[in-house]
Amino acid sequence: MTVKEYHQQGLKYHTDSEPENLKYFSEQSEGAHKVRLYFLKDGTCKWWTNKRCKKLMALADVACYIYNTEKRIPTDTELLEFFKDEKDKQKMQARTELLLKAFGI
């Protein structure tokens, strides 16, 4: 799948503001990119980014999906494999590393 194809399906776990039932959040930044993961009291995760980087947004959404449905943190390998049709592998790797830092990896 490509990032564009994923975005066309719609982002499911994005939030524009801090959720009310927040337990804690984690934030990481690199250059102009910043990602925040919100961990809610019900055990789910949502995300926010400061820049409209479609790659980071799609990766965060898939990562939260895996966290929310399987109750585990995804690996870099499975995130990159999910978007294996994406052409810019170097940027995908960099955004994946940033996202996993927010998960504490």
C-alpha positions in Angstrom: 0.0 0.0 0.0 1.1 3.6 -0.6 0.7 6.5 1.8 -1.7 8.1 -0.7 -3.9 5.0 -0.8 -4.0 4.9 3.0 -5.0 8.5 3.3 -7.8 7.9 0.7 -9.3 5.4 3.2 -9.4 8.0 5.9 -7.4 8.5 9.1 -9.0 6.8 12.1 -7.0 7.7 15.1 -6.1 11.4 14.5 -7.0 14.1 17.0 -6.7 17.9 16.7 -6.9 18.5 20.4 -5.9 16.8 23.7 -8.5 14.1 24.5 -10.6 14.5 27.7 -9.9 11.1 29.0 -6.1 11.4 28.7 -3.9 9.3 30.9 -0.6 10.5 29.5 1.1 11.5 26.3 4.5 11.2 24.6 6.0 13.6 22.2 9.0 13.4 19.9 10.4 15.8 17.3 13.0 15.8 14.6 13.6 18.9 12.6 10.3 20.4 11.6 8.4 17.1 12.3 6.7 16.6 15.7 4.4 13.7 16.7 2.4 13.3 19.9 0.8 10.1 21.0 -2.1 10.3 23.4 -2.7 7.3 25.6 -6.2 7.3 27.0 -7.6 5.9 30.2 -9.5 3.3 28.2 -6.2 1.8 26.9 -6.4 3.3 23.4 -4.0 5.6 21.6 -4.6 8.6 19.3 -2.0 10.8 17.5 -1.4 14.4 16.5 1.3 15.9 14.2 2.3 19.5 13.9 3.1 19.3 10.2 1.0 17.8 7.5 3.6 15.1 6.6 1.5 12.5 5.0 4.0 9.8 5.6 4.2 10.5 9.4 0.4 10.8 9.6 -0.2 7.4 7.9 2.5 5.7 9.9 1.0 7.1 13.2 -2.5 6.0 12.2 -1.4 2.4 11.4 0.7 2.3 14.6 -2.2 3.4 16.7 -4.4 0.8 15.0 -2.0 -2.0 15.9 -1.7 -0.7 19.5 -5.4 -0.3 19.9 -6.4 -3.7 18.4 -3.5 -5.9 19.4 -2.4 -4.1 22.6 1.2 -4.0 21.4 3.7 -1.6 19.9 4.3 -2.2 16.2 7.8 -2.9 14.9 9.6 -0.8 12.3 9.6 -3.8 10.0 5.9 -4.3 10.0 5.2 -0.6 9.6 7.6 -0.4 6.6 6.2 -3.6 5.2 2.6 -2.2 5.4 3.8 0.7 3.2 6.1 -1.4 1.0 4.8 0.2 -2.2 5.9 3.7 -1.0 8.8 4.8 -3.2 10.8 7.0 -0.8 12.1 4.3 1.6 14.6 6.6 3.3 11.9 9.1 4.4 9.6 6.3 5.5 12.4 4.9 7.6 13.1 8.3 9.2 9.5 8.9 10.0 9.1 5.4 11.4 12.1 5.9 13.7 10.6 9.2 15.0 7.2 7.6 15.6 8.7 4.6 17.5 10.7 7.0 19.7 7.3 8.4 20.7 6.3 4.9 21.7 9.4 4.7 23.8 11.4 2.4 21.5 
